Every structure is written in C-alpha cells, then in structure tokens.
Amino acid sequence: MINIGDYVTRKSYNNDIVFKVVDIKDDIYYLYGVCVRLSADSPLSDLVKYNDIINDDFNVKIDEYVNLDRNDFFYIPGTVLHIDGDKNFLGKSMNFYKSNKIKAYGVYSPEDELEDNVYKYLEKYNPDILVITGHDALFRKERANGKYKNTNNFVKAVRVARKYEKSQDKLIIIAGACQSNYEELIKAGANFASSPKRINIHALDPAVIATSLSFSDKNKNIDLINILEKTKYGSDGIGGIITNGTMYVGYPRK
C-alpha cells in the first residue's frame, strides 16, 4: 500500500528519480521530486515504494565568491527574494542562502498563484534578485504540442515582475523548474531560466544562481559560464543572459 507522504520511484523510468506522493485522486498518484523540481503523476501499478536512504550527491561551493579581499574594501551583496511552490525546497534554499551569508527573503506560493502574488512581494521586499520557481514538467505524451505543467504560471509571473521593474540589470529574475520552457521564460523577461535541454534541475539550482549573482560585482559583467557551471547540470539545465552583478564594493572598511 502506498499513501500520501510515502517515497516512491517509477518502474517505467527505471526507478531513476525518488518522488514523494503529495496527493491521490481517482487512483492517480501525484508526485513531487525529492531532489529535483519535477512534478509527475502515475498509476499505482507503475510505482515502487522507496525505503532506502535518499542520496543527494550535489554539494556546491561558492567559495570563490565569498573569499573576497577584505583588507581595504567592504562588500554589500545583493538581496534575494525567493518565491517557491515547494515548502521543503524553499526551506533548503533559505538554509543555503544563510550558509553563504546572503540576505534573502523566502515566500511560499503555489505555482498557480504566482501571477497574483509576485508584485506585492516585490513591493514589500524590493530585492535585487528575484527567484520564481517550484515544480514543472513537459508532458511526455504531448511533447509535440509543448504542454507544460507550470511554465505558463512562471511566464505570467515574470511578466508581472517586469511591470514592476523593466530593467534586467536593476532586477535580475531567475525563473523555472524541471523541464520548463526556457525560451518562453527568457522572452518574458527572465535573466536566467530553465531548461534549455528540457531536463530536470536540482532543487538548489535556482538558489545557486541567485547566490552567485549576489556576490558578483555590480560594476562588472557577470561570469555567465562560470555561474552556470555551478549548477548540477550546467547549461543543459539553466541558461541566461550577461548582466551586471548586484554586489556593491566600498572603500575603506571601518
């Protein structure tokens, strides 16, 4: 018997991803990835209960951004507003920001409410960097029609955010989740988006991008390739445009 809250894998996908059962309706099991931002649904016959330890081997370091010369200068990293459709992943992301000493605000919002919520949170927190993420999926049986689980919700939210701030240097937007429509998100105004190759992205990938941008000099172009390589799957999972960083550099230190 498999219940809501259980961990499972799918036989038809060679048990490659561990999911958590988040809902059951009409004998269909609705699933969220445990380590990746993928949503899925499945009949019970395709599911296998997962009882082993969940191994997440992604351990990113942002050392080159935080090991700054502090002899004469001081630094003010950019602030982050992270809006997430997954409470668990939001918590992990906030811990990641905290461990890297980034000032970040975290908000939970279901994907279908992002369009209605994003503007008020931008007004409240006025961040340098906005993350809009959660879960997504490109439905396998409808790939020819380009049907996505939540890409349209992300696109609408990005458009609202661009009404708040049109400049892509003044507000850097990171949007999308697993298998999202990268091109549409970039067209809507995102600086960074998933997923160029329509692959899965790791739960922390949006936070990795945001943290890297927070520690990038405001007066210089970001090192785009280096930042993308920090994510688990590199430029296959997330792509973006070159902008200035968000960190102010001051002199002298007190």
Phi and psi in degrees as a GROMACS rama.xvg file:
@    title "Ramachandran Plot"
@    xaxis  label "Phi"
@    yaxis  label "Psi"
@TYPE xy
-115.592  130.042  ILE-2
-121.174  169.341  ASN-3
-59.7404  132.736  ILE-4
98.8829  -14.824  GLY-5
-75.9819  155.518  ASP-6
-98.6272  137.232  TYR-7
-142.288  165.071  VAL-8
-128.804  168.403  THR-9
-111.029  126.19  ARG-10
-62.7868  -37.5467  LYS-11
-67.9678  -15.2367  SER-12
-113.193  25.982  TYR-13
57.0551  31.1504  ASN-14
54.1882  39.7658  ASN-15
-81.449  -24.968  ASP-16
-126.671  138.251  ILE-17
-91.0351  128.416  VAL-18
-117.752  160.668  PHE-19
-110.168  134.289  LYS-20
-75.5741  119.066  VAL-21
-106.998  -15.5128  VAL-22
-165.843  157.141  ASP-23
-137.344  120.765  ILE-24
-138.936  127.957  LYS-25
51.3225  43.0537  ASP-26
66.9483  14.7299  ASP-27
-106.093  131.557  ILE-28
-100.024  124.033  TYR-29
-98.3158  131.932  TYR-30
-126.397  144.105  LEU-31
-121.198  135.322  TYR-32
-61.8904  143.488  GLY-33
-82.2416  -36.4723  VAL-34
-115.925  -12.9259  CYS-35
-123.307  156.599  VAL-36
-89.8425  55.0795  ARG-37
-113.265  133.263  LEU-38
-107.129  148.841  SER-39
-155.084  166.852  ALA-40
-137.557  156.637  ASP-41
-160.265  148.775  SER-42
-74.8489  157.654  PRO-43
-58.3112  -34.2668  LEU-44
-62.4332  -20.4677  SER-45
-95.6168  -3.55829  ASP-46
-100.155  145.042  LEU-47
-125  128.858  VAL-48
-67.3409  136.521  LYS-49
-108.715  118.184  TYR-50
-116.654  -0.3833  ASN-51
-82.6955  173.999  ASP-52
-70.7729  132.81  ILE-53
-79.4164  118.74  ILE-54
-100.936  112.061  ASN-55
-111.021  104.122  ASP-56
-91.091  10.234  ASP-57
-88.1104  114.849  PHE-58
-135.816  85.9443  ASN-59
-86.4853  147.303  VAL-60
-119.152  141.253  LYS-61
-114.314  30.3328  ILE-62
-56.9085  -40.012  ASP-63
-67.4482  -17.6278  GLU-64
-89.5786  -27.6514  TYR-65
-98.8548  -16.1014  VAL-66
-85.6803  72.2016  ASN-67
-96.7994  151.538  LEU-68
-69.426  111.483  ASP-69
-109.12  14.6225  ARG-70
-66.3099  -44.4989  ASN-71
-123.158  -19.9429  ASP-72
-111.432  158.415  PHE-73
-124.313  160.589  PHE-74
-132.931  138.695  TYR-75
-122.207  96.0053  ILE-76
-64.1329  155.821  PRO-77
-67.1555  151.932  GLY-78
-91.6465  152.197  THR-79
-121.878  135.692  VAL-80
-111.988  116.615  LEU-81
-112.07  111.179  HIS-82
-106.486  121.234  ILE-83
-130.198  140.412  ASP-84
-86.3681  4.39912  GLY-85
-130.138  117.035  ASP-86
-64.4323  -37.9369  LYS-87
-66.2048  -46.6259  ASN-88
-67.1525  -33.2494  PHE-89
-61.2295  -44.4654  LEU-90
-60.9681  -43.4155  GLY-91
-62.7341  -41.0645  LYS-92
-66.0495  -41.8883  SER-93
-64.4462  -37.0285  MET-94
-64.8259  -36.2385  ASN-95
-65.0896  -45.4578  PHE-96
-60.4234  -44.3445  TYR-97
-61.5858  -42.5073  LYS-98
-65.3064  -24.3642  SER-99
-100.789  9.38523  ASN-100
59.6166  42.2561  LYS-101
-101.616  135.596  ILE-102
-78.1773  112.129  LYS-103
-137.471  144.155  ALA-104
-113.117  132.132  TYR-105
-114.057  133.742  GLY-106
-133.834  131.438  VAL-107
-89.8191  131.608  TYR-108
-149.239  123.424  SER-109
-54.6232  147.159  PRO-110
-56.7934  -37.4574  GLU-111
-76.468  -0.773193  ASP-112
-111.791  1.36439  GLU-113
-60.7895  -44.7849  LEU-114
-57.4864  -38.052  GLU-115
-79.5799  -22.7582  ASP-116
-100.123  -26.0912  ASN-117
-64.0426  -39.4737  VAL-118
-64.8375  -44.3944  TYR-119
-65.3001  -33.1535  LYS-120
-74.6549  -33.4007  TYR-121
-63.639  -42.9936  LEU-122
-63.6137  -37.39  GLU-123
-71.3024  -42.9132  LYS-124
-105.337  -22.294  TYR-125
45.5718  62.0303  ASN-126
-81.5432  167.737  PRO-127
-86.5126  -29.3502  ASP-128
-131.102  131.767  ILE-129
-116.901  126.356  LEU-130
-108.144  125.615  VAL-131
-122.3  109.208  ILE-132
-151.045  -178.442  THR-133
164.494  -120.589  GLY-134
-126.509  152.029  HIS-135
-153.902  172.114  ASP-136
-168.449  143.839  ALA-137
-98.0393  113.339  LEU-138
-66.4975  124.16  PHE-139
-59.5763  -41.9489  ARG-140
-76.3962  -9.1483  LYS-141
-125.957  25.7737  GLU-142
-59.1796  -36.8745  ARG-143
-61.4981  -28.5629  ALA-144
-93.1014  -3.30892  ASN-145
62.2329  43.2224  GLY-146
-89.3427  124.156  LYS-147
-117.419  152.03  TYR-148
-66.7912  -50.3805  LYS-149
-134.779  2.30688  ASN-150
-53.3092  -42.4595  THR-151
-62.4925  -34.9573  ASN-152
-65.7466  -40.2158  ASN-153
-66.2276  -42.5827  PHE-154
-60.2736  -46.5018  VAL-155
-61.3481  -40.2687  LYS-156
-66.884  -39.2411  ALA-157
-62.5429  -42.8347  VAL-158
-61.9129  -39.9253  ARG-159
-64.346  -42.8651  VAL-160
-61.8289  -35.3183  ALA-161
-72.9242  -21.2504  ARG-162
-71.2198  -32.0721  LYS-163
-70.2676  -44.6566  TYR-164
-145.534  112.088  GLU-165
-75.3564  -32.3112  LYS-166
-71.7837  128.018  SER-167
-81.0805  -5.64167  GLN-168
-91.7378  -31.5516  ASP-169
-80.3023  -31.3526  LYS-170
-134.864  110.648  LEU-171
-90.3812  126.098  ILE-172
-112.3  130.315  ILE-173
-115.564  121.75  ILE-174
-138.628  150.985  ALA-175
112.895  175.061  GLY-176
-148.013  -150.898  ALA-177
-65.4785  129.852  CYS-178
64.9443  16.1194  GLN-179
-65.3402  161.3  SER-180
-80.7654  93.7929  ASN-181
-55.7176  -47.5996  TYR-182
-63.3288  -42.2212  GLU-183
-67.346  -35.6699  GLU-184
-68.5877  -39.8372  LEU-185
-65.7716  -43.316  ILE-186
-60.8277  -34.5257  LYS-187
-71.2882  -18.8285  ALA-188
125.587  6.53066  GLY-189
-72.7145  142.667  ALA-190
-79.0373  -38.2269  ASN-191
-130.31  144.749  PHE-192
-156.243  158.145  ALA-193
-111.059  155.478  SER-194
-133.836  116.035  SER-195
-51.0631  -38.5786  PRO-196
-102.559  11.8708  LYS-197
55.5228  41.2586  ARG-198
-105.627  175.729  ILE-199
-75.3881  152.788  ASN-200
-120.813  155.388  ILE-201
-73.4036  154.253  HIS-202
-54.9617  -35.0649  ALA-203
-92.6174  -4.59644  LEU-204
-55.2201  -46.2469  ASP-205
-60.621  -37.1883  PRO-206
-69.4307  -33.851  ALA-207
-63.2184  -45.9729  VAL-208
-61.5465  -46.9395  ILE-209
-61.8837  -42.3503  ALA-210
-65.3772  -42.2981  THR-211
-61.9346  -41.3972  SER-212
-67.6972  -35.9574  LEU-213
-61.7003  -33.0526  SER-214
-97.9123  15.7946  PHE-215
-98.7877  134.781  SER-216
-57.8858  129.94  ASP-217
-64.6235  -25.7485  LYS-218
-94.633  8.12464  ASN-219
-131.875  153.42  LYS-220
-66.1256  142.886  ASN-221
-67.0999  156.694  ILE-222
-87.6715  85.3829  ASP-223
-57.6229  -48.5705  LEU-224
-63.2589  -43.8239  ILE-225
-62.6041  -40.4334  ASN-226
-65.1016  -44.6393  ILE-227
-63.3403  -35.236  LEU-228
-69.7298  -12.5165  GLU-229
-72.3879  -25.2942  LYS-230
-75.9136  165.571  THR-231
-64.5676  -39.2613  LYS-232
-114.228  12.3843  TYR-233
60.8191  -145.642  GLY-234
-72.874  -8.88732  SER-235
-71.2572  -31.3608  ASP-236
-94.8546  -36.2919  GLY-237
-140.911  138.848  ILE-238
-130.1  173.289  GLY-239
-171.229  -174.15  GLY-240
-116.114  156.123  ILE-241
-77.939  125.493  ILE-242
-135.095  177.047  THR-243
-75.2001  159.524  ASN-244
-74.1882  -167.345  GLY-245
-127.282  0.724421  THR-246
-93.4217  126.949  MET-247
-82.9199  140.231  TYR-248
-115.108  125.978  VAL-249
-122.58  166.537  GLY-250
-152.717  139.328  TYR-251
-93.5865  170.098  PRO-252
-72.9535  147.017  ARG-253
